[in-house]
Amino acid sequence: MRRRKSTSGRSRRFFVGFLLSSMLLMAIAGWYAFGPLTVKPGLDFVHISPKQGALAVGQELQAQGIELHPRVFAVLAQTSGVASRLKAGSFELPPALSAWGLVKLISRGDVRFSELSVIEGWSFQRFRQAVNQHAALRHETLKMSDAELMAALKLDGRHPEGLFFPDTYLFPKNASDLQLFEMAQKRMAYELDVAWALRHPDVPLKSPYEALIMASIIEKETGLASDRKSISSVFANRLRKGMMLQTDPTVIYGIGEAFDGDLRRRDLRADTPYNTYTRNGLPPTPISLPGRDALLAAVQPANSPFVYFVAKGDGSSYFSSTLDEHNKAVDRYIRNKRKAGTP
């Protein structure tokens, strides 16, 4: 009977070879684990993507400009017991950082955050400008048109105005600006859904998008927070009566970049899709980024008889239910001041 060749010798040789290779790799890792790493000039932060293993994290570090062998990084992470606890985010690199220090830094999750404040009433273009100028963001959308940006957000064909919620956003340094746009868009979708669910049953708005348009107008017209729901009631009453909204901010939005800061009579007569002095109903899109209070005011207008209001010059407004009363208020707060030369 022929004897089978024993595989024990082959297995033993494989095991010894594997052990020697591992020991060599560990020796190499230990050799420069505590020495300063060479880092690409100007590299102050590294960004680690979520759900990455130790080897993949090492590869990301190497790709971003740190002279570190990915497998050595993985060995250090494994031998220190933190391979499963490596964090995602942006990490500030201290001077003279060692490979060992880098492992500890990423496993502790010492992420450095930056922020961007988006102000209620900003236009979408103002929002894009702030994003483009933010030094801590990775600018992936800088050369995109508005249409291309909306397509990247899976909102093909949508007008961007009003679809992004104004708030202060925190993000790790070197985060993608596309992620920030996505965060603000999803937040607006959520806030609009909440507001629409709380709408008064008789509000003269047919859809959440119409509520968003109305809120954007209220945001631009409101100087004093306590007037917000009264301003909303003026526009709601006008819609119910079939009156034109006649609100200056929509006209200014329709003029666009050509607006020089002075709204003239000819501007009020020049027809555009946003001129609410020449067209009935709401404009075709929002005209600004409205905040939560404006969204709620749009769907919960005050119960009032008002159909007119005029700015009093101190941030507040005077509300009227008749044209005669309104004209007297205009004389009091605008025409007489102009005659007297009062700013």
LOTOR-739550 format. One record per residue (C-alpha): residue number from 1; residue in three letters; chain; x, y, z. Coordinates in steps of 0.02 Angstrom, whole numbers, plus 50000, padded with zeros to 5 digits. Last residue first. Example, Ala and Ser with C-alpha at 12.3 -4.5 7.8 and 13.67 -1.06 7.14 Angstrom:
<atoms>
ATOM num residu chaine     X     Y     Z
ATOM   2    Ser      A 50684 49947 50357
ATOM   1    Ala      A 50615 49775 50390
</atoms>
This chain:
<atoms>
ATOM num residu chaine     X     Y     Z
ATOM 343    Pro      A 48301 55482 50305
ATOM 342    Thr      A 48202 55640 50350
ATOM 341    Gly      A 48203 55765 50207
ATOM 340    Ala      A 48043 55845 50270
ATOM 339    Lys      A 47955 55802 50108
ATOM 338    Arg      A 48022 55624 50117
ATOM 337    Lys      A 47965 55606 50297
ATOM 336    Asn      A 47792 55667 50249
ATOM 335    Arg      A 47781 55539 50109
ATOM 334    Ile      A 47843 55389 50208
ATOM 333    Tyr      A 47775 55361 50384
ATOM 332    Arg      A 47628 55479 50400
ATOM 331    Asp      A 47580 55490 50218
ATOM 330    Val      A 47594 55301 50199
ATOM 329    Ala      A 47487 55280 50355
ATOM 328    Lys      A 47355 55396 50282
ATOM 327    Asn      A 47358 55296 50121
ATOM 326    His      A 47334 55135 50220
ATOM 325    Glu      A 47184 55202 50314
ATOM 324    Asp      A 47102 55252 50151
ATOM 323    Leu      A 47145 55085 50071
ATOM 322    Thr      A 47058 54989 50210
ATOM 321    Ser      A 47113 54849 50328
ATOM 320    Ser      A 47274 54928 50386
ATOM 319    Phe      A 47436 54869 50466
ATOM 318    Tyr      A 47582 54979 50521
ATOM 317    Ser      A 47751 54893 50515
ATOM 316    Ser      A 47900 54877 50632
ATOM 315    Gly      A 48085 54897 50593
ATOM 314    Asp      A 48092 55078 50654
ATOM 313    Gly      A 48047 55159 50489
ATOM 312    Lys      A 47860 55131 50500
ATOM 311    Ala      A 47855 55004 50359
ATOM 310    Val      A 47685 54996 50276
ATOM 309    Phe      A 47548 54866 50282
ATOM 308    Tyr      A 47391 54827 50185
ATOM 307    Val      A 47260 54688 50177
ATOM 306    Phe      A 47224 54673 50363
ATOM 305    Pro      A 47062 54594 50426
ATOM 304    Ser      A 47157 54480 50547
ATOM 303    Asn      A 47170 54300 50602
ATOM 302    Ala      A 47358 54286 50608
ATOM 301    Pro      A 47439 54177 50478
ATOM 300    Gln      A 47481 53996 50522
ATOM 299    Val      A 47548 53915 50364
ATOM 298    Ala      A 47661 54059 50311
ATOM 297    Ala      A 47698 54105 50492
ATOM 296    Leu      A 47763 53929 50524
ATOM 295    Leu      A 47883 53938 50377
ATOM 294    Ala      A 47938 54114 50428
ATOM 293    Asp      A 47976 54054 50604
ATOM 292    Arg      A 48075 53903 50538
ATOM 291    Gly      A 48190 54005 50426
ATOM 290    Pro      A 48164 54061 50247
ATOM 289    Leu      A 48298 54049 50111
ATOM 288    Ser      A 48252 54182 49983
ATOM 287    Ile      A 48144 54221 49831
ATOM 286    Pro      A 48040 54062 49825
ATOM 285    Thr      A 47983 54007 49653
ATOM 284    Pro      A 47848 54047 49523
ATOM 283    Pro      A 47788 54208 49607
ATOM 282    Leu      A 47626 54192 49706
ATOM 281    Gly      A 47460 54254 49643
ATOM 280    Asn      A 47417 54389 49517
ATOM 279    Arg      A 47543 54471 49403
ATOM 278    Thr      A 47587 54654 49369
ATOM 277    Tyr      A 47623 54716 49545
ATOM 276    Thr      A 47682 54542 49599
ATOM 275    Asn      A 47829 54558 49479
ATOM 274    Tyr      A 47918 54390 49494
ATOM 273    Pro      A 47874 54321 49321
ATOM 272    Thr      A 47932 54489 49251
ATOM 271    Asp      A 47831 54640 49196
ATOM 270    Ala      A 47909 54813 49210
ATOM 269    Arg      A 47781 54924 49298
ATOM 268    Leu      A 47855 54910 49472
ATOM 267    Asp      A 48029 54936 49399
ATOM 266    Arg      A 47967 55093 49311
ATOM 265    Arg      A 47911 55160 49479
ATOM 264    Arg      A 48088 55143 49545
ATOM 263    Leu      A 48170 55025 49670
ATOM 262    Asp      A 48342 55094 49717
ATOM 261    Gly      A 48473 54969 49774
ATOM 260    Asp      A 48556 54948 49604
ATOM 259    Phe      A 48457 54798 49543
ATOM 258    Ala      A 48540 54730 49384
ATOM 257    Glu      A 48596 54574 49479
ATOM 256    Gly      A 48417 54511 49488
ATOM 255    Ile      A 48271 54617 49428
ATOM 254    Gly      A 48153 54473 49472
ATOM 253    Tyr      A 48219 54468 49650
ATOM 252    Ile      A 48187 54655 49666
ATOM 251    Val      A 48007 54632 49608
ATOM 250    Thr      A 47983 54490 49733
ATOM 249    Pro      A 48054 54599 49873
ATOM 248    Asp      A 47933 54742 49831
ATOM 247    Thr      A 47770 54654 49875
ATOM 246    Gln      A 47614 54692 49775
ATOM 245    Leu      A 47519 54534 49825
ATOM 244    Met      A 47388 54561 49690
ATOM 243    Met      A 47211 54545 49752
ATOM 242    Gly      A 47106 54389 49721
ATOM 241    Lys      A 47015 54412 49887
ATOM 240    Arg      A 47082 54250 49963
ATOM 239    Leu      A 47258 54286 49900
ATOM 238    Arg      A 47251 54461 49974
ATOM 237    Asn      A 47193 54392 50140
ATOM 236    Ala      A 47339 54269 50145
ATOM 235    Phe      A 47461 54407 50100
ATOM 234    Val      A 47400 54521 50238
ATOM 233    Ser      A 47389 54375 50361
ATOM 232    Ser      A 47572 54332 50331
ATOM 231    Ile      A 47620 54510 50375
ATOM 230    Ser      A 47519 54489 50536
ATOM 229    Lys      A 47610 54325 50570
ATOM 228    Arg      A 47781 54407 50554
ATOM 227    Asp      A 47747 54568 50648
ATOM 226    Ser      A 47817 54503 50815
ATOM 225    Ala      A 47982 54464 50729
ATOM 224    Leu      A 48011 54645 50678
ATOM 223    Gly      A 48083 54684 50507
ATOM 222    Thr      A 47983 54557 50409
ATOM 221    Glu      A 47965 54580 50221
ATOM 220    Lys      A 48109 54468 50165
ATOM 219    Glu      A 48060 54322 50277
ATOM 218    Ile      A 47875 54344 50232
ATOM 217    Ile      A 47920 54326 50048
ATOM 216    Ser      A 48020 54166 50079
ATOM 215    Ala      A 47879 54098 50186
ATOM 214    Met      A 47755 54122 50044
ATOM 213    Ile      A 47865 54027 49922
ATOM 212    Leu      A 47891 53887 50049
ATOM 211    Ala      A 47704 53877 50081
ATOM 210    Glu      A 47677 53864 49893
ATOM 209    Tyr      A 47802 53720 49894
ATOM 208    Pro      A 47708 53635 50036
ATOM 207    Ser      A 47552 53635 49927
ATOM 206    Lys      A 47387 53724 49892
ATOM 205    Leu      A 47402 53881 49998
ATOM 204    Pro      A 47252 53985 50051
ATOM 203    Val      A 47263 53938 50238
ATOM 202    Asp      A 47090 53880 50292
ATOM 201    Pro      A 47141 53720 50383
ATOM 200    His      A 47283 53807 50476
ATOM 199    Arg      A 47449 53723 50438
ATOM 198    Leu      A 47539 53613 50565
ATOM 197    Ala      A 47578 53469 50444
ATOM 196    Trp      A 47646 53598 50323
ATOM 195    Ala      A 47767 53662 50455
ATOM 194    Val      A 47837 53489 50492
ATOM 193    Asp      A 47856 53447 50308
ATOM 192    Leu      A 47943 53614 50277
ATOM 191    Glu      A 48065 53583 50419
ATOM 190    Tyr      A 48109 53410 50351
ATOM 189    Ala      A 48134 53466 50172
ATOM 188    Met      A 48235 53615 50235
ATOM 187    Arg      A 48349 53498 50335
ATOM 186    Lys      A 48372 53385 50184
ATOM 185    Gln      A 48428 53534 50080
ATOM 184    Ala      A 48548 53600 50214
ATOM 183    Met      A 48633 53429 50235
ATOM 182    Glu      A 48644 53402 50047
ATOM 181    Phe      A 48725 53573 50022
ATOM 180    Leu      A 48849 53532 50161
ATOM 179    Gln      A 48887 53361 50085
ATOM 178    Leu      A 48921 53445 49917
ATOM 177    Asp      A 49043 53561 50005
ATOM 176    Ser      A 49146 53406 50042
ATOM 175    Ala      A 49226 53400 50214
ATOM 174    Asn      A 49404 53466 50226
ATOM 173    Lys      A 49374 53520 50405
ATOM 172    Pro      A 49239 53421 50493
ATOM 171    Phe      A 49067 53499 50485
ATOM 170    Leu      A 48957 53609 50593
ATOM 169    Tyr      A 48811 53700 50512
ATOM 168    Thr      A 48734 53861 50579
ATOM 167    Asp      A 48559 53878 50506
ATOM 166    Pro      A 48467 53933 50350
ATOM 165    Phe      A 48377 53785 50268
ATOM 164    Phe      A 48407 53751 50084
ATOM 163    Leu      A 48267 53733 49956
ATOM 162    Gly      A 48223 53918 49949
ATOM 161    Glu      A 48302 53952 49779
ATOM 160    Pro      A 48372 53796 49697
ATOM 159    His      A 48250 53784 49550
ATOM 158    Arg      A 48221 53598 49523
ATOM 157    Gly      A 48263 53517 49355
ATOM 156    Asp      A 48364 53376 49429
ATOM 155    Leu      A 48354 53363 49618
ATOM 154    Lys      A 48470 53214 49638
ATOM 153    Leu      A 48593 53322 49738
ATOM 152    Ala      A 48719 53306 49595
ATOM 151    Ala      A 48578 53360 49478
ATOM 150    Met      A 48548 53514 49586
ATOM 149    Leu      A 48733 53556 49575
ATOM 148    Glu      A 48733 53534 49387
ATOM 147    Ala      A 48583 53650 49370
ATOM 146    Asp      A 48664 53781 49481
ATOM 145    Ser      A 48820 53771 49373
ATOM 144    Met      A 48965 53671 49440
ATOM 143    Lys      A 49140 53745 49447
ATOM 142    Leu      A 49146 53762 49637
ATOM 141    Thr      A 49048 53603 49671
ATOM 140    Glu      A 49191 53494 49736
ATOM 139    His      A 49263 53627 49849
ATOM 138    Arg      A 49334 53538 50001
ATOM 137    Leu      A 49279 53649 50143
ATOM 136    Ala      A 49387 53731 50277
ATOM 135    Ala      A 49425 53887 50175
ATOM 134    His      A 49245 53943 50156
ATOM 133    Gln      A 49234 54059 50005
ATOM 132    Asn      A 49136 53941 49893
ATOM 131    Val      A 49013 53902 50034
ATOM 130    Ala      A 48982 54086 50069
ATOM 129    Gln      A 48957 54121 49883
ATOM 128    Arg      A 48837 53974 49867
ATOM 127    Phe      A 48731 54043 50010
ATOM 126    Arg      A 48728 54216 49931
ATOM 125    Gln      A 48672 54135 49768
ATOM 124    Phe      A 48534 54042 49861
ATOM 123    Ser      A 48470 54208 49925
ATOM 122    Trp      A 48491 54250 50108
ATOM 121    Gly      A 48331 54285 50204
ATOM 120    Glu      A 48378 54185 50357
ATOM 119    Ile      A 48568 54180 50375
ATOM 118    Val      A 48679 54029 50337
ATOM 117    Ser      A 48813 54013 50470
ATOM 116    Leu      A 48960 53901 50421
ATOM 115    Glu      A 49059 53799 50545
ATOM 114    Ser      A 49223 53708 50570
ATOM 113    Phe      A 49253 53548 50664
ATOM 112    Arg      A 49414 53467 50721
ATOM 111    Val      A 49404 53280 50749
ATOM 110    Asp      A 49503 53204 50891
ATOM 109    Gly      A 49423 53035 50862
ATOM 108    Arg      A 49527 52941 50991
ATOM 107    Ser      A 49569 52806 50862
ATOM 106    Ile      A 49624 52935 50734
ATOM 105    Leu      A 49746 53023 50852
ATOM 104    Lys      A 49810 52860 50928
ATOM 103    Val      A 49854 52789 50758
ATOM 102    Leu      A 49935 52955 50708
ATOM 101    Gly      A 50037 52957 50869
ATOM 100    Trp      A 50104 52784 50829
ATOM  99    Ala      A 50150 52839 50654
ATOM  98    Ser      A 50238 52990 50728
ATOM  97    Leu      A 50184 53172 50717
ATOM  96    Ala      A 50323 53302 50720
ATOM  95    Pro      A 50198 53446 50718
ATOM  94    Pro      A 50014 53414 50756
ATOM  93    Leu      A 49899 53357 50613
ATOM  92    Glu      A 49719 53415 50627
ATOM  91    Phe      A 49598 53274 50594
ATOM  90    Ser      A 49446 53275 50480
ATOM  89    Gly      A 49316 53140 50504
ATOM  88    Ala      A 49299 52951 50523
ATOM  87    Lys      A 49357 52858 50677
ATOM  86    Leu      A 49468 52706 50702
ATOM  85    Arg      A 49396 52594 50837
ATOM  84    Ser      A 49410 52423 50756
ATOM  83    Ala      A 49598 52436 50731
ATOM  82    Val      A 49620 52500 50909
ATOM  81    Gly      A 49704 52350 50993
ATOM  80    Ser      A 49880 52421 50992
ATOM  79    Thr      A 49944 52274 50889
ATOM  78    Gln      A 49803 52298 50764
ATOM  77    Ala      A 49826 52485 50739
ATOM  76    Leu      A 50014 52467 50725
ATOM  75    Val      A 49993 52325 50599
ATOM  74    Ala      A 49870 52428 50496
ATOM  73    Phe      A 49987 52578 50492
ATOM  72    Val      A 50126 52463 50433
ATOM  71    Arg      A 50011 52396 50297
ATOM  70    Pro      A 49971 52573 50237
ATOM  69    His      A 50156 52621 50221
ATOM  68    Leu      A 50171 52800 50284
ATOM  67    Glu      A 50240 52950 50194
ATOM  66    Ile      A 50090 53063 50229
ATOM  65    Gly      A 50024 53157 50076
ATOM  64    Gln      A 49838 53128 50056
ATOM  63    Ala      A 49861 52961 49966
ATOM  62    Gln      A 49965 52892 50111
ATOM  61    Leu      A 49833 52937 50238
ATOM  60    Glu      A 49697 52861 50130
ATOM  59    Gln      A 49797 52700 50111
ATOM  58    Gly      A 49823 52689 50298
ATOM  57    Val      A 49636 52710 50324
ATOM  56    Ala      A 49606 52569 50198
ATOM  55    Leu      A 49725 52456 50296
ATOM  54    Ala      A 49640 52496 50461
ATOM  53    Gly      A 49466 52462 50395
ATOM  52    Gln      A 49354 52602 50333
ATOM  51    Lys      A 49172 52632 50380
ATOM  50    Pro      A 49179 52823 50363
ATOM  49    Ser      A 49307 52917 50260
ATOM  48    Ile      A 49461 52988 50346
ATOM  47    His      A 49510 53167 50307
ATOM  46    Val      A 49684 53233 50342
ATOM  45    Phe      A 49725 53407 50401
ATOM  44    Asp      A 49875 53525 50402
ATOM  43    Leu      A 49956 53472 50239
ATOM  42    Gly      A 50052 53626 50182
ATOM  41    Pro      A 50211 53531 50139
ATOM  40    Lys      A 50177 53343 50118
ATOM  39    Val      A 50214 53252 50280
ATOM  38    Thr      A 50367 53151 50328
ATOM  37    Leu      A 50332 53057 50488
ATOM  36    Pro      A 50423 53091 50651
ATOM  35    Gly      A 50494 52934 50736
ATOM  34    Phe      A 50393 52833 50861
ATOM  33    Ala      A 50329 52694 50749
ATOM  32    Tyr      A 50489 52698 50648
ATOM  31    Trp      A 50573 52536 50700
ATOM  30    Gly      A 50415 52463 50777
ATOM  29    Ala      A 50333 52452 50608
ATOM  28    Ile      A 50490 52376 50531
ATOM  27    Ala      A 50498 52249 50673
ATOM  26    Met      A 50313 52211 50653
ATOM  25    Leu      A 50338 52182 50467
ATOM  24    Leu      A 50487 52069 50502
ATOM  23    Met      A 50391 51974 50635
ATOM  22    Ser      A 50245 51950 50515
ATOM  21    Ser      A 50360 51888 50377
ATOM  20    Leu      A 50451 51771 50498
ATOM  19    Leu      A 50285 51701 50561
ATOM  18    Phe      A 50219 51676 50385
ATOM  17    Gly      A 50379 51586 50334
ATOM  16    Val      A 50375 51476 50490
ATOM  15    Phe      A 50192 51434 50459
ATOM  14    Phe      A 50223 51392 50277
ATOM  13    Arg      A 50373 51282 50322
ATOM  12    Arg      A 50269 51189 50453
ATOM  11    Ser      A 50127 51165 50332
ATOM  10    Arg      A 50245 51090 50203
ATOM   9    Gly      A 50322 50976 50334
ATOM   8    Ser      A 50151 50920 50397
ATOM   7    Thr      A 50089 50880 50224
ATOM   6    Ser      A 50146 50698 50233
ATOM   5    Lys      A 50155 50608 50068
ATOM   4    Arg      A 50025 50472 50061
ATOM   3    Arg      A 50091 50295 50084
ATOM   2    Arg      A 50071 50168 49946
ATOM   1    Met      A 50000 50000 50000
</atoms>
